[in-house]
Amino acid sequence: MNIIGINQSGHISSACLLQDGRIVAAGAEERFNREKRSREFPMQTIAFLLKKAGLTAKDIDSYAIGWNPGINISKFSKANSGPLARHRGEYLYSVPSNLLKLYPHNVPDHVAQTFHLPDATCTIQYVTHHDAHAALAFFGSGFSEAACLIVDGFGERAATSFKSCAGNTFSTLQQFDFPHSLGSFYGTLTTFLGFRADADEWKVMALASSSPEATEFDRLLKKTYTLLPNGGVEFDLTYFDYYNFERDGYYTSKFVALLGPDRKPDAPLTQVHFDIAGAMQRCAEEIIFHALNHLHRQTQLEDLCVGGGVFMNSVLNGRILTNTPFKRLHISYAPDDSGSSVGSALFAHHCLNNQPNPGIQTRQCSFGPSFADQEIQAVLDKYRIAYTTLDDVPAQTAALLAAGKIIGWFQGGMEFGQRALGHRSILADPRDPQMKDKVNATIKYREEFRPFAPSILADHVEEYFLTDGAPEVSFMEKVFLIRPEKRALIPAVTHIDGTGRLQSVSEEANPLYHKLISAFQALTGIPVVLNTSFNIKGEPIVCRPDDAIRTFFTSGLDCLVIGSFLVSK
């Protein structure tokens, strides 16, 4: 069975090909059209999926969409369902929108359409948005049964969903609808601090580290919401404007009167801004822990999986197990909307088509394009770029890192999701205390306060980090404290508060990257390298050799290791 999952409803459109329940290929449209955070329909990505699998559209059994429009049209609207259609294609929603009035319980769990073409059948299955998030979280967890919390801006109507997952059955225990949305609350503070909502939330997370203790702003922000006895949260909407789509802006004058003047995008950052960011982070954690503790009381389960854009907050993620009764936690490589393409395909396969859950934990996500040395060499020759061939790629790259070189690392299949995990990465020596500022200023061209991730050999995680006992952190999804005695050894990846957003690298999941870090350890005694995504500000992560070459020559990178080839400046 071939299913293509598609995300086109939220930020970063994407697509995934599932064959008999196995992810064959997946990617975000931004990587192909080179438009960061592209929301274009993912036609280039779908073309890649079909080419990689040797299929045509005729071979696709169904398409799964991570959004259920049946929920949106279940309430009759004259604007969309009047007596005269503006164009005949409107029958696709005007007819069901009218007919659904006949049914007392008229909110559909999912919707399907079938188009019978002369030589093929095109079937489209619409999966409820939070079910798509939950499917990616649960079916990659390895759990046979788990509690599941989904929190984002909103999906159709829901902003937070409490679920119980077992086998291939999902039960929604509670649902809290928009506009009482933690994702939108965080987006409000993001815009208030002069950044872009739905894009720069991790900047607010990074700023929060400069305000580790509660301040007056914690008390003020808590005036804007109330924790409910059922685990939910209710926001005082007199402070907010994010729910009014007819007006620009996320907050009202009352919100400004509460916190003081907002920051303009180019204004300098002050301690006031750090304190507001810190308060936002602590409030978000309070709301999530409140929800999770209630979810645990409902389910009495020890295993937890989470999804939705709020769980891109790796600082929050690293504190879940120490602040709730859950014993094990799984967070996917793409809890944000981009991952709903994979989730919708998994939901269609396992839940709608009743296929069993294999119970296998996903440990890598290199589902994108890969390029053989022959293909890479042809591109280098086309641009008449001088290069040398490396006999031992990991060892020779490790020697360059130990010598202080900053390296563009292009190997294997491109990762799915917003984090580079050792396939499309910029790598550097974590021992150099000046390296963070150098990479931020001369390569990434981004704010100086933003930290970089330590990629560490999985066997050395407990030696360097104070974790919650998590056996793996494969997707940079959690932040933990670095042990105090180790911070001076890796200053370039130690954040201002002594933490690091780590990636544990195992030989099984990422053998070449594991060899590189092992070779670096043999030279330096340090089982860690600095890892950040292979892109510059304003551009998506590189996908193809051409992208890597262009980024290399337009940034301060010293070397490019692409396949078996080394390009130097």
Buried (B, 14 or more C-beta within 10 A) or exposed (E): EBBBBBBBBBBBBBBBBBBEBEBBBBBBBBBBBBEBBBBBEBEBBBEBBBEBBEBEEEEBBBBBBBBBBBBBBBEEEEEBBEEEBEEEEBEEBBEBBBEBEEEEEBBBEBBBBEEEEEEEEBBBBBBBBBBBBBBBBBBBBBBEBBBBBBBBBBBBBBBBBBBBBBEBEBEBBBBBBBBBBBBBBBBBBBBBBBBEBBBBBBBBBBBBBBBEEEBEBBEBBBEBBEBBEEBBBEBEBEBBBBBEEEEEBBBBEEBEEBBEEBBEEEEEBEEBBBBBBBBBBBBBBBBBBBBBBBBBEBBEBBBBBBBBBBBBBBBBBBBBBEBBBBEBBBBBBBBBBBBBBBBBBBBBBBBBBEBEBEEEEBBBBBBBBBBEEEEBBEBBEEEEBEBEEBEEBBBBBBBBBBEBBBBBBBBBBBBBBBBBBBBBBBBBBBBBEEBBEBBBEEBBBBBEBBBBBBBBBBBBBEEBBBBBEBEBBBBBBBBBBBBEEBBEBBBBBBBEBBBBBBBBBBBEBBEBBBBBBBBBBEEBEBBBBBBBBBBBEEBBBBBBBEBBBBBBEEBBBBBBBBBBBBBBE
